[in-house]
Amino acid sequence: MDIQAAVIREKGGAFNLERVELAEPAADEVQIKIVASGMCHTDLAVRDQHIPLPLPAVLGHEGAGVVTAVGRGVTKVKPGDHVVLSYGSCGQCGNCLAGRPAYCAQFLAYNVGTRRPDGSCTHSKDGQPMTGCFFYQSSFATHALTHVRNIVKVDKDLPLEVLAPLGCGIQTGAGAVLNCLRPSAGSSIAVFGAGAVGLSAVMAAAVAGCSRIIAIDMQDSRLQLARELGATHVVNAKAGNAVEQVKAATGGAGADFAVEATGIPAVMTQAFDALNGTGTVVVLGVAPAGATVSVDISSLLNGKTLRGAIEGESVPDIFIPRLIELWQAGKFPFDRLAKFYSFEHINEAAEDSERGTTIKPVIRFPA
């Protein structure tokens, strides 16, 4: 079918709205009319070729919309159902079967390949294949083709434009706390980076009952929002040593837990150093390929933990509905992170994201 999509044609180039051909659903696929899609740092990393996927490409991986068609093997949803889209996984490897689809053995093929895992093309123009199937959705378009495992069915009374960012960035930050670290009530946590992922971690820490939630960033406006969302302490990293300030906020001991959401190796080291003797830091930020982190090995031997996580170790069909319930109860106000842009203004959304003036851009599509 013919759709309108935002196409990146050159490194660092603009999103160009073009007519593109979208393949029909295979047996295990679902066609979606996109209502809204969040914009994530990963989309811009591909645009700028920090993640060097072939161009031209149709990106977008935080879509939400309405089912318009299903493949012959799909029973999970039907046309007219409302869905949020998340990441792809095979459902058959050991990690998927163990309930850990974020560590799917075929994660790269299902999320950052250029075509379906079987090699067939989902997007083309004038008969020429394009990079599509991004996170098995490519949701910067009026319609998307996605695998049935990507979709989470939601109540039709819920606003899809609000729910769209749950599929990646929001669940990554919240899941790092609630699924990976699982802090006990009364514990302390430091969150390095107060963007969409970091602020989601702050909100999740409040849900978990952490008594000291320390947000670290270099923008006072984001730190103020962090306070409003649950941070008990804020640290402007431009105003002195962030590690020392985290330790001061925890009575000199250091934090029980830390979340690193900047992707900057030096900040990852700071997050590790800001822990107490047996603390744990989970790294979420994507650093440049080949980057390394320097840590004191004796600290590891004495009980500190440095680990990473993908997608907050979320099982989307379980975790996204949980986050929606917390939002409905007023305990997880992730909607405060969003600013909405029309499809025609997608480049403005990207510019505002890069400037840091918008935390979570959300693209609205024509009705």
C-alpha positions as CSV (number, residue, x, y, z in Angstrom):
1,M,0.0,0.0,0.0
2,D,1.0,3.6,-0.5
3,I,1.9,5.5,2.7
4,Q,3.5,8.8,3.6
5,A,6.7,8.4,5.5
6,A,9.5,10.5,6.9
7,V,12.6,9.4,5.0
8,I,16.3,10.1,5.9
9,R,18.3,10.1,2.7
10,E,21.7,11.4,3.8
11,K,23.9,11.4,7.0
12,G,22.6,14.2,9.3
13,G,20.0,15.1,6.8
14,A,16.4,16.3,7.2
15,F,13.4,14.0,7.5
16,N,11.7,14.3,4.1
17,L,8.0,13.5,3.8
18,E,7.6,11.1,0.8
19,R,5.2,8.6,-0.7
20,V,6.5,5.1,0.0
21,E,5.2,1.6,-0.7
22,L,4.6,-0.6,2.4
23,A,4.4,-4.4,2.0
24,E,1.3,-6.3,2.9
25,P,1.2,-8.2,6.3
26,A,2.8,-11.6,6.4
27,A,1.2,-14.4,8.4
28,D,2.6,-13.1,11.7
29,E,2.4,-9.4,11.0
30,V,0.0,-6.6,11.8
31,Q,-0.7,-3.4,9.8
32,I,-1.2,-0.3,11.9
33,K,-2.5,3.2,11.1
34,I,-0.1,5.3,13.2
35,V,-1.7,7.9,15.5
36,A,1.4,9.1,17.2
37,S,5.1,8.1,17.6
38,G,7.6,9.2,20.1
39,M,11.0,10.3,18.9
40,C,14.0,8.7,20.6
41,H,17.8,9.4,20.7
42,T,18.2,6.1,18.8
43,D,16.3,7.5,15.8
44,L,18.7,10.5,15.6
45,A,21.7,8.2,16.1
46,V,20.7,6.4,12.9
47,R,20.0,9.7,11.1
48,D,23.5,10.9,12.0
49,Q,25.0,7.4,11.2
50,H,26.4,6.8,14.7
51,I,24.4,3.6,14.1
52,P,25.3,3.1,10.5
53,L,22.2,1.6,8.9
54,P,22.0,2.0,5.1
55,L,20.1,5.0,3.8
56,P,17.5,5.9,2.7
57,A,15.6,4.8,5.8
58,V,12.3,5.1,7.5
59,L,12.8,5.3,11.3
60,G,10.6,5.6,14.3
61,H,10.2,3.0,17.1
62,E,7.7,4.3,19.6
63,G,4.5,4.0,17.7
64,A,0.9,3.8,18.7
65,G,-2.2,3.4,16.6
66,V,-5.1,1.4,15.3
67,V,-4.9,-2.0,13.7
68,T,-6.1,-1.9,10.1
69,A,-5.2,-5.4,8.9
70,V,-3.7,-8.7,10.3
71,G,-1.8,-11.6,8.8
72,R,-3.6,-14.9,8.5
73,G,-1.9,-16.3,11.6
74,V,-2.7,-13.4,13.9
75,T,-5.2,-13.9,16.7
76,K,-3.9,-11.5,19.3
77,V,-5.6,-8.5,17.8
78,K,-8.1,-7.6,15.1
79,P,-8.8,-4.6,12.9
80,G,-10.0,-1.6,15.0
81,D,-8.0,-2.6,18.1
82,H,-5.8,0.1,19.7
83,V,-2.2,-0.8,20.3
84,V,1.2,0.5,21.5
85,L,4.2,-0.8,19.6
86,S,7.5,-1.9,21.3
87,Y,10.6,-3.8,20.4
88,G,10.8,-7.0,18.4
89,S,11.9,-10.5,19.5
90,C,11.8,-13.9,18.0
91,G,9.9,-15.7,20.8
92,Q,11.8,-18.9,20.2
93,C,15.3,-18.6,21.6
94,G,16.3,-19.5,25.2
95,N,16.1,-15.9,26.5
96,C,12.6,-15.3,24.9
97,L,11.3,-18.6,26.3
98,A,12.7,-17.7,29.7
99,G,10.7,-14.4,29.8
100,R,13.7,-12.2,28.8
101,P,12.9,-11.0,25.3
102,A,15.0,-7.9,25.6
103,Y,18.0,-10.3,25.4
104,C,16.6,-12.2,22.4
105,A,19.4,-14.0,20.5
106,Q,18.0,-12.3,17.3
107,F,17.6,-8.9,18.9
108,L,19.7,-7.1,16.2
109,A,17.9,-8.8,13.3
110,Y,14.5,-7.9,14.8
111,N,15.3,-4.3,15.7
112,V,18.2,-2.8,13.8
113,G,18.2,-4.8,10.7
114,T,17.2,-3.2,7.4
115,R,14.5,-5.7,6.5
116,R,12.5,-8.5,8.0
117,P,14.6,-11.2,9.7
118,D,13.9,-13.5,6.6
119,G,15.5,-10.8,4.4
120,S,12.4,-9.6,2.7
121,C,11.7,-5.9,2.3
122,T,8.9,-4.0,4.0
123,H,9.5,-0.5,2.5
124,S,10.3,0.6,-1.0
125,K,10.0,3.5,-3.4
126,D,9.7,3.2,-7.2
127,G,10.6,-0.5,-6.8
128,Q,13.8,0.2,-4.9
129,P,14.1,-1.2,-1.4
130,M,14.7,1.0,1.6
131,T,15.8,0.5,5.1
132,G,12.6,-0.1,7.0
133,C,11.4,-2.6,9.6
134,F,13.2,-0.4,12.2
135,F,12.5,-2.0,15.6
136,Y,10.1,-4.0,13.4
137,Q,7.8,-1.0,13.0
138,S,9.3,2.2,11.3
139,S,6.6,4.3,12.9
140,F,7.6,7.7,11.4
141,A,4.9,7.1,8.8
142,T,1.1,7.1,8.4
143,H,1.1,3.3,8.5
144,A,3.5,0.7,9.9
145,L,4.0,-3.0,9.5
146,T,4.9,-4.8,12.7
147,H,5.3,-8.3,14.1
148,V,2.6,-9.5,16.4
149,R,5.1,-9.8,19.3
150,N,5.7,-6.0,19.1
151,I,2.2,-5.0,19.9
152,V,0.5,-4.4,23.2
153,K,-3.3,-4.0,23.0
154,V,-4.7,-1.1,25.1
155,D,-8.1,0.1,26.0
156,K,-9.8,2.2,23.3
157,D,-10.6,4.9,25.8
158,L,-7.0,5.7,26.4
159,P,-5.2,8.5,24.4
160,L,-2.8,6.8,22.0
161,E,-0.8,10.0,21.6
162,V,0.0,10.0,25.3
163,L,0.8,6.2,25.4
164,A,3.2,6.2,22.3
165,P,6.5,6.8,24.2
166,L,5.9,3.8,26.5
167,G,7.3,1.4,23.8
168,C,11.0,2.3,24.3
169,G,12.4,5.2,26.3
170,I,9.9,5.3,29.1
171,Q,9.9,1.6,29.7
172,T,13.7,1.6,29.5
173,G,14.1,4.1,32.4
174,A,11.3,2.7,34.5
175,G,12.2,-0.9,33.9
176,A,15.8,-0.3,34.9
177,V,14.5,0.5,38.4
178,L,11.5,-1.7,38.7
179,N,12.7,-4.8,36.8
180,C,16.5,-4.6,37.1
181,L,17.5,-2.9,40.3
182,R,14.3,-3.6,42.3
183,P,15.3,-1.2,45.2
184,S,13.7,-1.8,48.5
185,A,11.6,0.9,50.2
186,G,13.8,3.4,52.0
187,S,16.9,2.8,49.8
188,S,18.8,5.5,47.9
189,I,19.3,5.9,44.2
190,A,21.2,8.3,42.0
191,V,20.0,9.0,38.4
192,F,22.6,10.4,36.0
193,G,20.9,12.2,33.2
194,A,17.4,13.8,33.4
195,G,16.1,13.2,29.9
196,A,13.2,11.0,29.1
197,V,14.9,7.8,30.3
198,G,16.4,9.3,33.4
199,L,13.2,11.0,34.5
200,S,11.3,7.8,34.0
201,A,13.8,6.2,36.3
202,V,13.1,9.0,38.9
203,M,9.4,8.4,38.7
204,A,9.9,4.6,39.0
205,A,12.1,5.1,42.1
206,A,9.3,7.1,43.7
207,V,6.9,4.3,42.9
208,A,9.4,1.8,44.5
209,G,9.5,3.9,47.7
210,C,13.1,5.1,47.6
211,S,13.7,7.6,50.3
212,R,16.6,9.5,48.6
213,I,16.3,10.0,44.9
214,I,19.1,12.1,43.5
215,A,18.9,13.4,40.0
216,I,22.0,14.7,38.2
217,D,22.0,16.8,35.1
218,M,23.4,20.1,33.7
219,Q,20.1,21.8,32.9
220,D,18.3,23.5,35.8
221,S,14.9,23.2,34.1
222,R,15.2,19.4,33.9
223,L,16.4,19.2,37.5
224,Q,13.4,21.3,38.6
225,L,11.1,18.8,36.7
226,A,12.9,16.0,38.4
227,R,12.0,17.5,41.8
228,E,8.4,17.7,40.7
229,L,8.4,14.1,39.6
230,G,9.9,12.7,42.8
231,A,13.6,13.6,43.2
232,T,14.4,14.5,46.8
233,H,17.8,15.9,45.8
234,V,19.2,17.4,42.6
235,V,22.7,18.0,41.5
236,N,23.9,20.3,38.7
237,A,27.0,18.6,37.4
238,K,28.4,21.9,36.3
239,A,28.5,23.2,39.9
240,G,31.1,20.9,41.4
241,N,32.0,17.2,41.7
242,A,28.8,15.2,41.1
243,V,30.2,12.1,43.0
244,E,30.9,14.1,46.1
245,Q,27.5,15.7,45.9
246,V,25.8,12.3,45.7
247,K,27.8,11.1,48.7
248,A,26.9,14.2,50.6
249,A,23.2,13.6,49.9
250,T,23.5,10.1,51.3
251,G,25.3,11.0,54.5
252,G,28.7,10.2,53.0
253,A,28.0,6.6,52.2
254,G,27.1,6.8,48.5
255,A,24.0,5.6,46.8
256,D,22.6,2.0,47.1
257,F,21.7,2.1,43.4
258,A,22.4,4.3,40.4
259,V,21.0,4.6,36.8
260,E,23.2,6.0,34.1
261,A,21.2,7.5,31.2
262,T,23.6,9.7,29.4
263,G,25.7,7.4,27.2
264,I,28.9,9.3,28.2
265,P,31.7,6.9,29.4
266,A,33.0,9.4,32.0
267,V,29.6,9.7,33.5
268,M,29.3,6.0,33.7
269,T,32.4,6.0,35.8
270,Q,31.0,8.7,38.0
271,A,27.8,6.6,38.5
272,F,29.9,3.7,39.6
273,D,32.0,5.8,41.9
274,A,28.9,7.4,43.5
275,L,27.8,4.0,44.9
276,N,28.3,2.8,48.4
277,G,30.5,-0.3,48.9
278,T,28.0,-2.9,47.7
279,G,25.9,-0.7,45.4
280,T,24.7,-1.4,41.9
281,V,24.7,0.8,38.8
282,V,22.8,-0.1,35.6
283,V,24.0,1.5,32.4
284,L,21.3,2.5,29.9
285,G,23.0,5.1,27.7
286,V,24.4,4.0,24.4
287,A,28.0,5.1,24.1
288,P,30.0,5.2,20.8
289,A,31.2,1.9,19.5
290,G,34.4,0.8,21.1
291,A,34.0,3.1,24.1
292,T,35.3,1.8,27.5
293,V,34.6,2.5,31.1
294,S,37.3,2.7,33.7
295,V,36.4,1.3,37.2
296,D,38.4,0.3,40.3
297,I,38.6,-3.5,40.1
298,S,39.0,-3.8,43.9
299,S,35.5,-2.2,44.2
300,L,34.1,-5.0,42.1
301,L,35.8,-7.5,44.2
302,N,34.4,-5.9,47.4
303,G,30.8,-6.1,46.2
304,K,30.0,-3.2,43.8
305,T,28.1,-4.2,40.6
306,L,28.3,-2.6,37.2
307,R,25.8,-3.9,34.7
308,G,23.8,-2.9,31.7
309,A,20.2,-3.5,30.5
310,I,18.2,-3.4,27.3
311,E,14.7,-1.9,27.2
312,G,14.5,-2.0,31.0
313,E,14.3,-5.8,30.8
314,S,10.6,-5.3,30.0
315,V,8.2,-7.9,28.8
316,P,6.0,-5.3,27.0
317,D,2.7,-7.2,27.3
318,I,3.2,-7.2,31.1
319,F,5.1,-4.1,31.8
320,I,3.5,-1.5,29.6
321,P,0.0,-2.2,31.0
322,R,1.5,-1.9,34.5
323,L,2.9,1.5,33.7
324,I,-0.4,2.6,32.3
325,E,-2.1,1.6,35.5
326,L,0.4,3.6,37.5
327,W,-0.2,6.6,35.3
328,Q,-3.9,6.3,35.7
329,A,-3.4,6.2,39.5
330,G,-1.4,9.4,39.3
331,K,1.8,7.6,40.4
332,F,3.7,7.7,37.1
333,P,3.0,11.0,35.3
334,F,5.2,10.3,32.2
335,D,2.9,12.5,30.1
336,R,4.6,15.5,31.6
337,L,7.7,14.7,29.6
338,A,6.0,15.0,26.2
339,K,5.6,17.9,23.7
340,F,3.5,17.2,20.6
341,Y,4.4,18.1,17.0
342,S,2.5,17.6,13.8
343,F,4.0,15.2,11.2
344,E,4.9,18.2,9.1
345,H,7.0,19.6,11.9
346,I,9.0,16.4,12.6
347,N,12.3,18.3,11.9
348,E,11.4,20.9,14.4
349,A,10.9,18.1,16.9
350,A,14.3,16.7,16.2
351,E,15.9,20.1,16.6
352,D,14.2,20.8,19.9
353,S,15.3,17.3,21.1
354,E,18.9,18.0,20.2
355,R,18.8,21.4,21.9
356,G,17.4,19.9,25.0
357,T,14.3,22.1,25.0
358,T,12.0,19.2,24.6
359,I,12.4,16.1,26.7
360,K,10.2,13.7,24.7
361,P,9.0,14.8,21.3
362,V,5.8,13.0,20.2
363,I,4.8,13.2,16.5
364,R,1.1,13.3,15.7
365,F,-0.2,11.9,12.4
366,P,-3.2,13.1,10.4
367,A,-6.5,11.5,11.4
